[in-house]
Amino acid sequence: MSKRRSDSDSSDSEEQEMPRAITLASIPTLRYLYKNKTLVQCRPRFPHRESLLDRVSLFQGDITRLEVDAIVNAANRSLLGGGGVDGAIHQAAGSGLLKECRTLGGADTGDAKITGGYKLPSKHVIHAVGPIYSSSERDIKAAQLEACYENSIDLAIANKLSSIAFCSISTGIYGYPIVDATHIALQTTREILDKESSSGIERVIFVVWSDKDKHVYQTLLPEYFPESDVEETQRPEAPENKAPEPTESTSAATEVPKSSNTVAPESETPKENVAVDEAEKKGEPTKEPEAGDNKETVEVPKPEDAKETVDPKKDDVKETVEESKKAE
């Protein structure tokens, strides 16, 4: 006969199965991510502010495990739960969250409403209704997504919360492109944190799940929250924006191929060197001709222009050739 499980045993088992909460102190700040080279300085869009390096974080993992003042849920307009992050938050919080959400009367796209956290480690849940993406209404959707971040942080300030964690709103089943959505999230947050009214917000955490989303945030965060002044760490411009200085190692890559590699029309001499000289005089970068660039580097006669490149006395030449054959 099997031994009956006691209530204390059952309680201990359930407690062990519950995932451990992730404390705010264990979530890395931007300062730490710069220090361990997870983030690399690039040309910034905003000036350096030292204090922001300790007020912004990037975390990859389960948002329902964060022990913060509020986590932001990517909710639908009913606020009654759904799939993705929305469903995970409702499931982890328990039925109490759903019961309170039923009293809120839903929300419009771009709006945000706050509830308790119930069984979640976080004290509160802020339900932000993100837009369903449409490329034909890009500006409208961008404004709605921006409002999600603004209204969420405003709720945190109004309720005297000091830490808030965002999931990547609308980038799941709502189809918002992750790069565009991340630009909006970072720019809106930076603009708000620059205001004195946001001084009570001690930490904003951007939470991602996939490696792809993490890479996007790691790439874009330095643009909005730079490590230091741009003069100290500015990188050279990308090759597509500025031609590299000619050196022994780069001259071969930037030199236009000569006639041995590029077939020129018989009726005229190659014009590659002329195009290069003109480009250098104008201060324009030189590049190897590609498909579609022939107009800029090499003049190749088109079928309709054949008359311009053939000797106008072609009829006389034809007659001379025929007479030569007869003579043979």
C-alpha positions in Angstrom: 0.0 0.0 0.0 1.4 3.4 -1.0 1.9 5.9 1.7 -0.5 8.8 1.5 1.0 12.1 0.8 0.6 14.6 3.7 -0.5 18.1 3.2 2.9 19.4 4.3 4.6 17.3 1.7 2.3 18.6 -1.0 2.9 22.1 0.0 6.6 21.7 0.0 6.5 20.1 -3.5 4.4 23.0 -4.9 6.8 25.5 -3.4 9.8 23.8 -5.0 8.1 23.7 -8.4 7.4 27.5 -8.4 10.1 29.4 -10.3 12.3 31.6 -8.1 11.7 35.3 -8.5 14.4 37.4 -10.1 15.2 40.4 -8.0 15.9 43.9 -9.3 19.4 43.8 -8.0 20.3 40.8 -10.1 19.1 42.4 -13.4 22.1 44.0 -15.2 22.1 47.7 -15.9 23.5 49.3 -19.1 26.6 50.3 -17.2 27.4 46.6 -16.5 26.5 45.6 -20.1 29.0 48.2 -21.5 31.6 47.1 -19.0 31.4 43.4 -20.2 31.2 44.5 -23.9 27.7 43.2 -24.4 26.9 46.7 -25.6 29.3 48.6 -27.9 29.3 52.4 -28.3 28.2 53.6 -31.7 27.1 57.0 -33.2 24.3 58.1 -30.7 21.0 59.8 -31.4 20.9 61.3 -27.9 23.7 62.9 -25.7 25.4 60.9 -23.0 23.8 61.1 -19.5 25.7 59.2 -16.9 22.8 58.5 -14.5 20.8 56.7 -17.2 23.4 53.9 -17.4 22.1 52.8 -13.9 18.4 53.4 -14.7 18.0 51.2 -17.8 18.4 47.5 -18.1 18.1 44.7 -20.7 16.9 41.3 -19.5 16.4 38.1 -21.5 13.9 35.7 -19.9 10.5 35.3 -18.3 8.9 38.6 -17.4 6.5 36.9 -15.0 9.4 36.1 -12.7 10.6 39.7 -12.2 10.3 41.0 -8.7 9.7 44.7 -9.6 7.0 47.3 -8.9 5.2 46.7 -12.2 5.5 44.6 -15.3 3.8 45.8 -18.6 1.5 43.3 -20.3 0.9 43.4 -24.0 -2.9 43.2 -23.6 -5.8 43.1 -26.0 -8.6 45.6 -25.8 -10.7 43.4 -23.6 -8.0 43.2 -21.0 -9.2 39.7 -20.3 -6.2 37.7 -21.3 -5.1 36.1 -24.6 -2.1 34.4 -26.1 1.6 35.0 -25.9 2.9 37.2 -23.0 -0.7 38.2 -22.2 -1.7 34.6 -21.5 1.4 33.8 -19.6 0.9 36.8 -17.3 -2.7 35.9 -16.6 -1.8 32.3 -16.0 1.0 33.2 -13.6 -1.0 35.8 -11.7 -4.1 33.6 -11.2 -7.8 34.1 -11.3 -7.6 37.3 -9.2 -6.1 39.2 -12.0 -8.8 38.2 -14.4 -11.5 39.2 -11.9 -10.1 42.7 -11.5 -9.6 43.1 -15.2 -13.4 42.5 -15.7 -14.1 45.6 -13.7 -11.9 47.9 -16.0 -14.2 47.9 -19.0 -11.5 47.2 -21.5 -9.2 49.8 -23.0 -8.5 51.5 -26.4 -5.4 51.0 -28.5 -2.6 53.0 -27.0 -4.1 53.2 -23.5 -2.9 51.5 -20.4 -4.5 50.5 -17.1 -3.1 49.2 -13.8 -4.0 46.3 -11.6 -2.5 44.3 -8.8 0.0 41.6 -9.4 -1.7 38.8 -7.4 0.5 35.7 -7.5 3.2 37.4 -9.6 6.4 38.5 -7.9 5.7 42.0 -9.3 3.4 44.3 -7.2 1.4 45.5 -10.2 0.6 44.7 -13.8 0.2 47.6 -16.3 -2.0 46.4 -19.2 -1.0 48.4 -22.4 -3.0 47.8 -25.6 -0.6 47.8 -28.5 -1.6 48.3 -32.1 -2.0 45.6 -34.7 0.6 46.6 -37.3 -0.3 47.8 -40.8 2.2 49.2 -43.2 -0.4 51.3 -44.9 -1.1 53.1 -41.6 2.5 53.2 -40.3 2.4 56.7 -38.8 -0.9 55.9 -36.9 0.5 52.6 -35.6 3.7 54.3 -34.5 1.8 56.9 -32.5 -0.3 54.3 -30.8 2.7 52.2 -29.9 4.5 55.3 -28.6 1.4 56.1 -26.4 1.6 52.6 -24.9 5.1 53.4 -23.4 4.1 56.9 -22.4 0.9 55.9 -20.7 2.6 53.0 -18.9 5.4 55.1 -17.5 2.9 57.9 -16.6 0.9 55.3 -14.6 4.0 54.2 -12.8 4.8 57.8 -11.9 1.3 58.5 -10.7 1.3 55.4 -8.5 4.8 56.2 -7.1 6.4 53.1 -8.6 10.1 53.1 -9.0 10.7 50.1 -11.3 8.9 49.0 -14.4 9.6 46.2 -16.9 8.4 46.2 -20.5 7.8 43.3 -22.8 8.2 44.1 -26.5 4.7 45.4 -27.1 2.9 44.4 -30.4 5.9 42.5 -31.8 4.2 39.1 -31.3 1.0 38.1 -33.0 0.2 41.8 -33.7 3.1 41.7 -36.2 4.9 45.0 -35.5 8.4 44.8 -37.0 10.9 44.3 -34.1 13.4 46.9 -35.3 10.7 49.6 -35.8 9.1 48.8 -32.5 12.4 48.9 -30.6 13.3 52.3 -32.0 9.9 53.6 -30.7 10.3 51.9 -27.3 13.8 53.3 -26.8 13.2 56.8 -28.1 10.0 57.3 -26.1 11.6 56.0 -22.9 14.7 58.2 -23.4 12.6 61.3 -23.9 10.5 60.6 -20.7 13.6 59.8 -18.6 15.1 63.1 -19.6 12.2 64.9 -17.9 12.4 65.9 -14.3 9.0 64.5 -13.7 10.4 61.0 -14.2 13.0 61.2 -11.4 11.0 58.7 -9.3 11.6 56.0 -11.9 14.8 54.3 -10.8 14.8 51.5 -13.3 13.2 50.7 -16.7 13.8 47.1 -17.8 13.4 46.0 -21.4 12.5 42.3 -21.4 13.1 40.0 -24.4 12.5 36.3 -24.9 14.3 35.4 -28.2 17.9 35.8 -29.2 16.8 37.7 -32.2 15.0 40.3 -30.2 17.9 40.5 -27.7 20.3 41.2 -30.6 18.1 44.1 -31.8 18.0 45.7 -28.4 21.8 45.3 -28.0 22.4 47.0 -31.3 20.0 49.9 -30.8 20.4 50.7 -27.0 23.7 52.5 -27.5 22.0 54.9 -30.0 19.6 56.1 -27.3 21.7 55.5 -24.1 25.3 56.1 -25.1 28.1 55.1 -22.8 30.0 58.4 -23.1 30.3 61.5 -25.2 30.4 60.9 -28.9 33.7 62.7 -29.3 35.5 60.2 -27.1 34.2 57.0 -28.6 32.8 57.9 -32.0 33.5 55.2 -34.6 34.3 56.0 -38.3 31.4 56.3 -40.5 30.2 53.2 -42.3 31.8 52.6 -45.7 28.5 53.3 -47.5 28.4 56.8 -46.1 32.1 57.7 -46.5 34.7 56.4 -48.8 37.7 54.9 -47.0 41.1 56.6 -47.3 43.2 54.9 -49.9 45.8 52.7 -48.3 47.8 49.7 -49.5 45.2 47.4 -47.9 42.2 49.2 -49.3 43.4 50.5 -52.7 42.7 47.1 -54.3 39.1 47.1 -53.0 38.4 50.6 -54.2 40.2 50.7 -57.5 38.0 50.5 -60.6 38.8 47.5 -62.8 40.9 48.3 -65.9 40.2 47.2 -69.4 41.7 43.7 -68.8 38.7 42.9 -66.6 36.1 45.1 -68.2 35.3 44.7 -71.9 35.1 48.1 -73.6 33.4 48.8 -76.9 35.8 48.5 -79.9 34.7 51.8 -81.2 35.9 53.8 -78.2 38.4 53.7 -75.4 37.4 52.6 -71.9 36.1 55.5 -69.8 36.5 53.9 -66.3 39.6 56.0 -65.5 37.8 59.2 -66.6 34.8 58.4 -64.4 37.2 57.8 -61.4 39.1 61.1 -62.0 35.9 63.0 -62.2 34.5 61.4 -59.0 37.8 62.2 -57.2 37.7 65.8 -58.2 34.1 66.1 -56.9 35.1 64.4 -53.7 32.8 61.4 -54.4 33.7 57.9 -53.4 34.9 55.5 -56.1 33.6 52.0 -56.3 33.8 48.9 -58.3 31.1 49.0 -61.0 28.1 46.7 -60.3 25.1 45.6 -62.2 22.9 48.6 -62.8 25.8 51.1 -62.3 27.1 51.0 -65.9 25.7 54.5 -66.6 28.1 55.9 -64.0 31.3 54.1 -64.8 31.3 52.5 -68.2 29.4 53.7 -71.3 28.2 50.6 -73.1 26.4 51.3 -76.3 22.8 50.2 -76.3 21.1 48.5 -79.2 19.3 51.6 -80.1 22.5 53.6 -80.1 24.4 51.3 -82.4 24.2 53.8 -85.2 26.2 56.3 -83.1 29.1 53.9 -82.6 29.3 52.4 -86.1 31.2 54.1 -89.0 28.5 56.0 -91.0 30.1 54.6 -94.2 29.2 51.1 -93.3 27.5 50.6 -96.7 30.7 51.4 -98.5 32.6 49.0 -96.3 30.1 46.3 -97.0 30.5 46.8 -100.8 34.3 46.7 -100.5 34.1 43.4 -98.6 31.9 41.9 -101.2 34.2 43.0 -104.0 37.2 41.5 -102.2 35.4 38.2 -101.9 34.6 38.2 -105.7 38.3 38.9 -106.4 39.3 35.9 -104.4 
